[in-house]
Amino acid sequence: MKSPILHIGYPKTATKWFQNEFYPNVSGVYPVMRKDLFDRLVFTDIYSYSPSHFRGWITGEAGSKRLIICDEILVGGLDIGFGNGEFVLLMSQRLHDTFPDSQVVILIRNQHTALESAYSHYVMAGGTYSPSRFLGIKPMFIKPYMGYNQFSTKLFEYDKLIDLYISLFGKDKVHIFLYEDFAENPNRFIALFCNTLQLDAPQGQTLNRLNARYSYIALQIQRFLNRFALGNTPFKQYFINFPSIYKISRSLILATDKYCSFPKYKFDKKVHHWVELRFKESNQCLSQWVSKEKLLRWGYPL
């Protein structure tokens, strides 16, 4: 039987598309349902989790099919920072203890656009803070533990996560792909992806963007209206909670963006300059696994 595939993200690299559109249409594989992954692996407490129990259960469910685990929550997600990396470390250890013979898939994305999409996601979830507050350029708290579970840009130092998974699974089992290659030519990317991981490529696959970034106008309107509802994030300021306002405003703004051709939201020059300085050293280390020429081509800070 072929080794399991652990597709761990990153967020904003079409992971939802792989979950919902790609893996379910690949023959001979068993993609683990998100609810099962959450209930049995991700959010099981440290005293209750058993690698043998989870592997035994999932093997019974998958039968002879090749196991696929695909979820960006395994590297921390976007809505919270999961401490100072303890969650990311815990997930890597659980995955290795449970599926040590796996192939690991890591999709990365230029931090400029990845963080723009992350901020758009934050506002879509009900956020109100500026990009500087969201990214931590302007720290909100003096005491470090007060921001312990907030979003952290540390997540996007790709070299750290790649090094962690290589140390656990081995260099030959960790496969790094670039989201930009996927966006440029999905068909060519999927052909290479399937060849690398020994998957049978599904026929007639279409690329449907599930979480497109807000336009600049839509984001600013949504951010203002979010002050009148809690939404799906506690990391915000709001005046009063009218849940219906959040649901209605989000639906209307998504519909507006769908039918109107407004420019997509982008950070201003100051934030981009901060991103450039923030990830330069990390991406220089990243170049030992991804060619510097390719990183430069796609605008990664170097």
NULUM-697868 format. One line per 5 residues: their letters; for each residue x, y, z of N, C-alpha, C. Coordinates in steps of 0.1 Angstrom, whole numbers, padded with zeros to 4 digits. Layout:
A	X:Y:Z:X:Y:Z:X:Y:Z; ...
//
This chain:
MKSPI	0008:-0012:0000:0000:0000:0000:0009:0013:0000; 0005:0023:-0008:0013:0035:-0008:0012:0042:0005; 0022:0050:0008:0023:0057:0021:0012:0068:0021; 0007:0072:0033:-0003:0083:0034:0003:0096:0029; -0006:0105:0026:-0002:0119:0022:-0007:0128:0033
LHIGY	0002:0136:0038:-0002:0147:0048:0000:0160:0041; -0011:0166:0037:-0011:0179:0030:-0014:0189:0041; -0004:0196:0046:-0006:0204:0058:-0008:0219:0055; -0010:0223:0043:-0012:0237:0041:-0002:0243:0031; 0000:0255:0031:-0003:0266:0040:-0017:0271:0038
PKTAT	-0022:0279:0048:-0034:0287:0045:-0032:0296:0033; -0043:0298:0026:-0043:0307:0014:-0034:0302:0002; -0033:0288:0001:-0027:0282:-0010:-0036:0272:-0017; -0049:0275:-0017:-0059:0266:-0024:-0061:0253:-0016; -0058:0253:-0003:-0060:0240:0005:-0075:0236:0004
KWFQN	-0084:0246:0005:-0098:0242:0005:-0102:0236:-0008; -0096:0240:-0019:-0098:0234:-0032:-0093:0220:-0033; -0082:0218:-0027:-0077:0204:-0027:-0086:0195:-0018; -0091:0201:-0007:-0100:0193:0002:-0113:0189:-0005; -0119:0199:-0011:-0133:0198:-0016:-0134:0194:-0031
EFYPN	-0124:0197:-0039:-0125:0195:-0053:-0115:0185:-0059; -0103:0184:-0053:-0093:0176:-0059:-0093:0162:-0053; -0089:0161:-0041:-0087:0147:-0035:-0100:0139:-0035; -0112:0144:-0033:-0124:0135:-0035:-0126:0129:-0048; -0119:0135:-0059:-0121:0130:-0072:-0109:0122:-0077
VSGVY	-0099:0119:-0068:-0088:0111:-0071:-0092:0096:-0067; -0090:0087:-0077:-0093:0073:-0074:-0083:0066:-0065; -0089:0057:-0057:-0080:0049:-0048:-0075:0056:-0036; -0081:0067:-0032:-0076:0074:-0020:-0088:0076:-0010; -0085:0078:0003:-0095:0081:0013:-0091:0094:0020
PVMRK	-0098:0105:0016:-0095:0118:0022:-0103:0118:0036; -0096:0121:0047:-0102:0121:0060:-0111:0134:0061; -0123:0132:0066:-0132:0143:0067:-0127:0153:0078; -0130:0166:0075:-0125:0176:0085:-0130:0174:0099; -0142:0170:0100:-0148:0168:0113:-0141:0157:0121
DLFDR	-0138:0146:0114:-0131:0135:0120:-0117:0139:0124; -0110:0147:0115:-0097:0152:0118:-0097:0160:0130; -0106:0170:0131:-0107:0178:0143:-0110:0171:0155; -0120:0162:0155:-0125:0155:0167:-0114:0145:0172; -0107:0138:0163:-0099:0127:0167:-0084:0129:0167
LVFTD	-0080:0140:0161:-0065:0143:0161:-0062:0157:0165; -0068:0167:0159:-0064:0181:0161:-0067:0186:0175; -0080:0184:0179:-0084:0190:0192:-0087:0180:0203; -0081:0168:0202:-0081:0158:0213:-0070:0163:0223; -0073:0163:0236:-0063:0169:0245:-0051:0160:0247
IYSYS	-0040:0165:0252:-0027:0158:0252:-0028:0146:0261; -0037:0144:0270:-0038:0133:0278:-0046:0121:0272; -0054:0125:0262:-0063:0115:0256:-0059:0110:0242; -0050:0117:0236:-0047:0113:0222:-0038:0101:0222; -0042:0091:0213:-0034:0079:0212:-0032:0077:0197
PSHFR	-0019:0077:0193:-0016:0075:0179:-0021:0061:0174; -0019:0051:0182:-0024:0037:0177:-0039:0037:0176; -0046:0043:0185:-0061:0043:0184:-0065:0050:0171; -0059:0062:0168:-0064:0070:0157:-0060:0062:0144; -0048:0057:0143:-0044:0050:0131:-0052:0037:0129
GWITG	-0055:0030:0140:-0064:0019:0139:-0077:0022:0134; -0083:0033:0139:-0096:0037:0135:-0097:0041:0120; -0087:0049:0116:-0087:0054:0103:-0083:0044:0092; -0075:0034:0096:-0072:0023:0088:-0085:0015:0085; -0093:0013:0095:-0105:0006:0094:-0115:0013:0084
EAGSK	-0115:0026:0085:-0123:0034:0076:-0119:0034:0062; -0105:0036:0060:-0100:0037:0047:-0099:0024:0039; -0097:0013:0047:-0096:0000:0040:-0083:-0001:0032; -0084:-0005:0020:-0072:-0006:0011:-0068:0007:0004; -0076:0017:0006:-0074:0030:-0001:-0062:0038:0006
RLIIC	-0056:0046:-0002:-0045:0054:0003:-0050:0066:0011; -0045:0068:0023:-0050:0078:0032:-0045:0092:0028; -0054:0101:0029:-0051:0115:0026:-0056:0124:0038; -0047:0131:0044:-0050:0141:0054:-0047:0155:0048; -0056:0163:0046:-0054:0177:0040:-0061:0187:0048
DEILV	-0054:0196:0055:-0060:0207:0063:-0050:0217:0067; -0052:0229:0065:-0043:0240:0068:-0042:0242:0083; -0052:0237:0091:-0052:0239:0105:-0040:0232:0111; -0034:0223:0104:-0022:0215:0110:-0010:0224:0111; -0010:0236:0104:0002:0245:0106:-0003:0258:0114
GGLDI	-0015:0257:0120:-0019:0268:0128:-0031:0276:0123; -0034:0275:0110:-0045:0283:0105:-0043:0298:0106; -0054:0305:0105:-0053:0320:0104:-0060:0327:0116; -0070:0321:0121:-0079:0329:0130:-0072:0331:0144; -0063:0322:0148:-0056:0324:0160:-0042:0319:0158
GFGNG	-0033:0324:0166:-0019:0321:0164:-0014:0308:0171; -0023:0302:0180:-0019:0290:0187:-0006:0291:0194; -0005:0302:0202:0007:0304:0211:0019:0307:0203; 0031:0303:0208:0043:0306:0202:0049:0295:0193; 0040:0287:0188:0044:0276:0179:0042:0262:0185
EFVLL	0037:0262:0198:0035:0249:0204:0025:0241:0197; 0015:0247:0192:0005:0239:0184:0010:0233:0172; 0018:0240:0165:0025:0235:0152:0034:0224:0156; 0041:0225:0166:0050:0214:0171:0042:0202:0175; 0032:0204:0182:0023:0193:0187:0017:0185:0175
MSQRL	0012:0193:0165:0006:0186:0154:0017:0178:0146; 0029:0184:0144:0039:0176:0137:0043:0164:0144; 0043:0164:0157:0047:0152:0165:0036:0142:0164; 0023:0146:0165:0012:0137:0164:0012:0130:0151; 0014:0138:0140:0013:0132:0127:0025:0122:0125
HDTFP	0036:0126:0130:0048:0116:0129:0046:0104:0137; 0041:0105:0149:0039:0094:0158:0028:0085:0152; 0018:0090:0145:0007:0083:0140:0010:0077:0126; 0016:0085:0117:0019:0081:0103:0033:0084:0100; 0043:0077:0106:0057:0080:0103:0062:0078:0089
DSQVV	0054:0070:0082:0059:0066:0068:0053:0075:0057; 0048:0087:0061:0040:0095:0052:0048:0104:0043; 0042:0108:0032:0047:0118:0023:0040:0132:0028; 0048:0142:0029:0043:0155:0035:0043:0165:0023; 0032:0172:0022:0030:0182:0011:0029:0196:0018
ILIRN	0037:0205:0014:0037:0219:0019:0037:0228:0007; 0026:0236:0006:0024:0246:-0004:0027:0260:0003; 0036:0267:-0003:0039:0280:0002:0035:0291:-0008; 0035:0304:-0003:0031:0315:-0011:0038:0327:-0007; 0042:0336:-0017:0048:0349:-0014:0042:0355:-0003
QHTAL	0050:0359:0007:0044:0365:0020:0036:0378:0017; 0039:0385:0007:0032:0397:0004:0017:0394:0001; 0014:0385:-0008:0001:0382:-0012:-0006:0372:-0001; 0002:0364:0005:-0003:0355:0015:-0009:0362:0027; -0002:0373:0031:-0006:0381:0042:-0018:0390:0038
ESAYS	-0018:0395:0026:-0029:0403:0021:-0042:0394:0022; -0041:0382:0017:-0052:0373:0017:-0056:0369:0032; -0046:0367:0040:-0049:0364:0055:-0056:0376:0061; -0053:0388:0058:-0060:0400:0063:-0074:0401:0058; -0075:0398:0045:-0089:0398:0039:-0097:0388:0046
HYVMA	-0092:0376:0049:-0099:0365:0056:-0103:0370:0070; -0094:0377:0077:-0097:0382:0090:-0109:0392:0090; -0109:0401:0080:-0120:0411:0079:-0133:0403:0075; -0132:0393:0067:-0143:0385:0063:-0149:0378:0075; -0141:0374:0084:-0145:0367:0096:-0151:0377:0107
GGTYS	-0150:0390:0105:-0155:0399:0114:-0145:0409:0120; -0133:0409:0115:-0122:0417:0121:-0124:0432:0118; -0118:0440:0127:-0119:0455:0126:-0106:0462:0126; -0095:0455:0130:-0082:0462:0132:-0076:0464:0118; -0067:0474:0118:-0059:0477:0107:-0049:0466:0103
PSRFL	-0043:0466:0091:-0033:0457:0088:-0021:0457:0098; -0017:0469:0103:-0006:0471:0112:-0009:0464:0125; -0021:0465:0130:-0025:0459:0142:-0026:0444:0140; -0032:0439:0129:-0034:0425:0127:-0020:0418:0125; -0011:0424:0118:0002:0418:0116:0011:0419:0128
GIKPM	0008:0428:0137:0017:0430:0149:0027:0440:0147; 0026:0448:0136:0036:0459:0134:0035:0469:0145; 0022:0471:0149:0019:0479:0161:0014:0470:0172; 0023:0466:0181:0019:0457:0192:0007:0462:0200; -0002:0453:0204:-0014:0458:0211:-0012:0457:0226
FIKPY	-0003:0447:0230:-0002:0445:0245:0013:0445:0249; 0015:0450:0261:0028:0450:0267:0032:0436:0272; 0023:0430:0279:0025:0417:0284:0023:0406:0273; 0034:0398:0271:0033:0389:0260:0022:0379:0260; 0018:0374:0272:0008:0364:0273:-0006:0369:0268
MGYNQ	-0008:0382:0268:-0021:0387:0265:-0024:0386:0250; -0014:0385:0242:-0016:0382:0227:-0012:0368:0223; -0012:0359:0233:-0006:0346:0231:-0013:0338:0220; -0027:0339:0219:-0034:0331:0209:-0039:0339:0197; -0032:0351:0195:-0036:0359:0183:-0028:0354:0171
FSTKL	-0032:0359:0160:-0025:0356:0147:-0011:0360:0148; -0002:0352:0143:0012:0354:0144:0019:0353:0130; 0026:0363:0126:0033:0362:0113:0045:0352:0113; 0048:0348:0125:0059:0337:0126:0055:0325:0118; 0042:0323:0117:0037:0311:0109:0042:0311:0095
FEYDK	0045:0323:0089:0049:0324:0075:0064:0325:0073; 0072:0321:0084:0086:0319:0082:0087:0304:0077; 0086:0302:0064:0085:0289:0059:0096:0279:0062; 0108:0285:0062:0120:0276:0065:0119:0269:0078; 0113:0275:0088:0112:0269:0101:0103:0257:0101
LIDLY	0092:0258:0095:0082:0247:0094:0088:0235:0085; 0094:0239:0074:0100:0229:0065:0111:0221:0072; 0120:0229:0079:0131:0222:0087:0125:0213:0097; 0114:0217:0104:0108:0208:0114:0103:0195:0108; 0096:0196:0097:0091:0184:0091:0101:0175:0084
ISLFG	0112:0181:0079:0123:0173:0074:0130:0166:0085; 0131:0172:0096:0138:0166:0108:0130:0154:0113; 0117:0154:0111:0108:0143:0115:0107:0132:0104; 0104:0136:0092:0100:0126:0082:0112:0123:0072; 0122:0132:0071:0132:0130:0062:0131:0139:0049
KDKVH	0142:0143:0044:0141:0153:0033:0134:0147:0021; 0136:0134:0018:0130:0128:0006:0115:0126:0007; 0109:0128:0019:0095:0127:0021:0087:0140:0022; 0094:0151:0022:0088:0164:0023:0089:0171:0010; 0077:0174:0004:0076:0180:-0009:0071:0194:-0009
IFLYE	0078:0203:-0014:0075:0217:-0013:0070:0222:-0027; 0059:0228:-0027:0053:0233:-0039:0050:0248:-0037; 0050:0256:-0048:0047:0270:-0048:0033:0273:-0053; 0025:0280:-0046:0012:0284:-0050:0012:0291:-0063; 0022:0299:-0065:0023:0307:-0077:0024:0299:-0090
DFAEN	0031:0287:-0089:0031:0278:-0100:0017:0272:-0103; 0010:0269:-0092:-0004:0264:-0093:-0013:0274:-0100; -0012:0287:-0095:-0021:0298:-0100:-0017:0301:-0115; -0005:0300:-0119:-0001:0303:-0132:-0006:0293:-0142; -0005:0280:-0139:-0009:0269:-0148:-0013:0257:-0140
PNRFI	-0026:0257:-0136:-0031:0246:-0128:-0030:0233:-0134; -0032:0231:-0146:-0031:0218:-0153:-0017:0212:-0152; -0007:0221:-0155:0007:0217:-0155:0011:0213:-0141; 0007:0222:-0131:0010:0220:-0117:0004:0206:-0112; -0008:0203:-0115:-0015:0191:-0111:-0008:0179:-0117
ALFCN	-0004:0180:-0129:0003:0169:-0136:0016:0166:-0128; 0024:0176:-0125:0036:0174:-0117:0033:0169:-0103; 0023:0175:-0097:0019:0171:-0083:0015:0157:-0082; 0007:0152:-0092:0003:0138:-0092:0015:0129:-0095; 0024:0133:-0104:0035:0125:-0107:0044:0123:-0095
TLQLD	0046:0134:-0088:0055:0134:-0076:0050:0125:-0065; 0036:0125:-0063:0030:0118:-0052:0024:0105:-0056; 0026:0101:-0069:0020:0089:-0074:0005:0088:-0072; -0002:0098:-0077:-0016:0099:-0077:-0022:0098:-0091; -0033:0093:-0093:-0040:0092:-0106:-0048:0106:-0107
APQGQ	-0043:0114:-0117:-0050:0127:-0118:-0064:0126:-0123; -0073:0133:-0116:-0087:0132:-0120:-0089:0139:-0134; -0099:0134:-0141:-0102:0140:-0154:-0112:0151:-0153; -0110:0161:-0162:-0119:0172:-0163:-0120:0181:-0150; -0109:0182:-0144:-0109:0190:-0131:-0110:0205:-0134
TLNRL	-0118:0212:-0127:-0120:0226:-0128:-0115:0233:-0116; -0110:0245:-0117:-0105:0253:-0106:-0116:0263:-0102; -0122:0261:-0091:-0132:0271:-0085:-0126:0277:-0073; -0124:0290:-0073:-0119:0297:-0062:-0129:0298:-0051; -0126:0292:-0039:-0136:0291:-0029:-0136:0303:-0019
NARYS	-0124:0310:-0018:-0123:0321:-0009:-0115:0332:-0015; -0121:0339:-0025:-0114:0349:-0032:-0113:0361:-0023; -0101:0368:-0025:-0099:0380:-0016:-0108:0391:-0019; -0112:0399:-0008:-0121:0410:-0010:-0115:0421:-0019; -0123:0429:-0025:-0118:0441:-0032:-0116:0451:-0021
YIALQ	-0108:0462:-0025:-0105:0472:-0015:-0118:0479:-0010; -0127:0482:-0018:-0140:0488:-0014:-0148:0479:-0005; -0149:0467:-0009:-0157:0457:-0001:-0151:0455:0013; -0137:0454:0013:-0131:0452:0026:-0133:0464:0036; -0132:0476:0031:-0134:0487:0040:-0148:0488:0045
IQRFL	-0158:0485:0036:-0172:0485:0040:-0174:0474:0051; -0169:0462:0048:-0171:0451:0058:-0164:0454:0071; -0153:0460:0070:-0145:0463:0083:-0153:0473:0091; -0159:0483:0085:-0168:0492:0092:-0180:0486:0099; -0187:0478:0091:-0199:0471:0096:-0196:0461:0106
NRFAL	-0184:0456:0106:-0180:0446:0116:-0180:0451:0130; -0180:0465:0132:-0180:0471:0145:-0194:0470:0152; -0204:0464:0144:-0217:0463:0150:-0221:0448:0152; -0211:0440:0151:-0214:0425:0153:-0201:0418:0157; -0202:0408:0165:-0190:0400:0169:-0184:0392:0158
GNTPF	-0192:0386:0149:-0187:0378:0138:-0181:0365:0143; -0170:0361:0137:-0163:0349:0140:-0149:0351:0146; -0146:0362:0151:-0133:0364:0157:-0134:0373:0169; -0127:0369:0180:-0127:0378:0192:-0117:0389:0192; -0108:0388:0182:-0097:0398:0181:-0102:0410:0173
KQYFI	-0109:0419:0180:-0115:0431:0173:-0121:0441:0183; -0126:0452:0178:-0133:0461:0186:-0147:0462:0180; -0158:0462:0188:-0171:0464:0183:-0180:0471:0193; -0190:0478:0188:-0198:0486:0197:-0209:0478:0203; -0215:0470:0195:-0227:0462:0200:-0228:0450:0190
NFPSI	-0234:0439:0195:-0234:0427:0188:-0248:0425:0182; -0250:0427:0169:-0261:0424:0161:-0257:0413:0151; -0259:0400:0155:-0254:0389:0146:-0260:0390:0132; -0272:0394:0131:-0278:0394:0118:-0271:0404:0108; -0265:0415:0114:-0258:0425:0106:-0246:0418:0099
YKISR	-0239:0410:0107:-0227:0404:0101:-0231:0394:0090; -0241:0386:0092:-0245:0376:0082:-0250:0383:0069; -0258:0394:0071:-0264:0401:0059:-0253:0408:0052; -0245:0416:0059:-0235:0424:0053:-0225:0415:0045; -0221:0404:0051:-0211:0395:0044:-0217:0390:0031
SLILA	-0230:0386:0032:-0236:0380:0020:-0237:0391:0009; -0241:0403:0013:-0242:0414:0003:-0229:0418:-0003; -0219:0419:0005:-0206:0423:0000:-0199:0413:-0009; -0201:0400:-0005:-0196:0389:-0014:-0203:0389:-0027; -0216:0392:-0027:-0224:0393:-0040:-0219:0405:-0048
TDKYC	-0216:0416:-0041:-0212:0428:-0048:-0198:0425:-0055; -0189:0419:-0048:-0176:0416:-0053:-0177:0406:-0065; -0187:0397:-0064:-0189:0387:-0074:-0193:0393:-0088; -0201:0403:-0087:-0207:0409:-0099:-0201:0422:-0104; -0192:0428:-0095:-0185:0440:-0099:-0170:0438:-0100
SFPKY	-0164:0445:-0109:-0149:0444:-0111:-0141:0454:-0104; -0142:0454:-0090:-0133:0463:-0083:-0119:0457:-0081; -0109:0466:-0080:-0096:0461:-0077:-0095:0453:-0064; -0087:0442:-0064:-0085:0435:-0051:-0078:0443:-0041; -0080:0440:-0028:-0074:0447:-0018:-0059:0444:-0017
KFDKK	-0051:0454:-0015:-0036:0453:-0014:-0032:0462:-0002; -0021:0458:0004:-0015:0466:0015:-0009:0478:0009; -0006:0489:0017:0001:0501:0012:0016:0498:0012; 0023:0508:0007:0038:0506:0006:0045:0504:0019; 0040:0510:0030:0047:0509:0042:0046:0494:0048
VHHWV	0034:0489:0046:0032:0475:0051:0040:0465:0042; 0041:0468:0029:0049:0459:0020:0063:0460:0024; 0068:0472:0027:0082:0474:0031:0085:0466:0044; 0076:0466:0053:0077:0458:0065:0078:0443:0062; 0069:0438:0053:0069:0424:0049:0082:0421:0043
ELRFK	0087:0430:0035:0100:0427:0028:0111:0425:0038; 0112:0433:0048:0123:0432:0058:0120:0420:0068; 0107:0418:0071:0104:0408:0080:0107:0394:0076; 0106:0391:0063:0108:0377:0058:0121:0375:0050; 0129:0385:0048:0141:0384:0040:0150:0373:0045
ESNQC	0153:0373:0058:0162:0363:0063:0157:0349:0062; 0144:0347:0065:0137:0334:0064:0138:0329:0050; 0135:0337:0040:0135:0333:0026:0149:0330:0021; 0159:0336:0026:0172:0333:0023:0176:0318:0027; 0171:0315:0039:0172:0301:0044:0163:0291:0036
LSQWV	0152:0296:0032:0143:0288:0023:0149:0284:0010; 0158:0292:0005:0164:0290:-0008:0173:0277:-0008; 0175:0271:0003:0182:0258:0003:0173:0247:-0002; 0160:0249:-0002:0150:0239:-0006:0143:0243:-0019; 0142:0256:-0021:0135:0262:-0033:0145:0271:-0040
SKEKL	0147:0270:-0053:0158:0278:-0059:0155:0293:-0057; 0166:0300:-0055:0165:0314:-0054:0159:0321:-0066; 0162:0315:-0078:0157:0321:-0090:0142:0320:-0091; 0136:0309:-0086:0122:0308:-0086:0116:0317:-0076; 0122:0318:-0064:0117:0328:-0054:0117:0342:-0059
LRWGY	0128:0346:-0065:0129:0359:-0071:0118:0362:-0082; 0116:0352:-0090:0106:0353:-0101:0092:0356:-0095; 0089:0350:-0084:0076:0352:-0078:0075:0363:-0067; 0086:0370:-0066:0086:0382:-0057:0087:0379:-0042; 0092:0368:-0038:0094:0365:-0024:0105:0374:-0019
PL	0103:0380:-0007:0113:0389:-0001:0127:0381:0000; 0137:0387:-0005:0150:0381:-0004:0161:0392:-0002
//
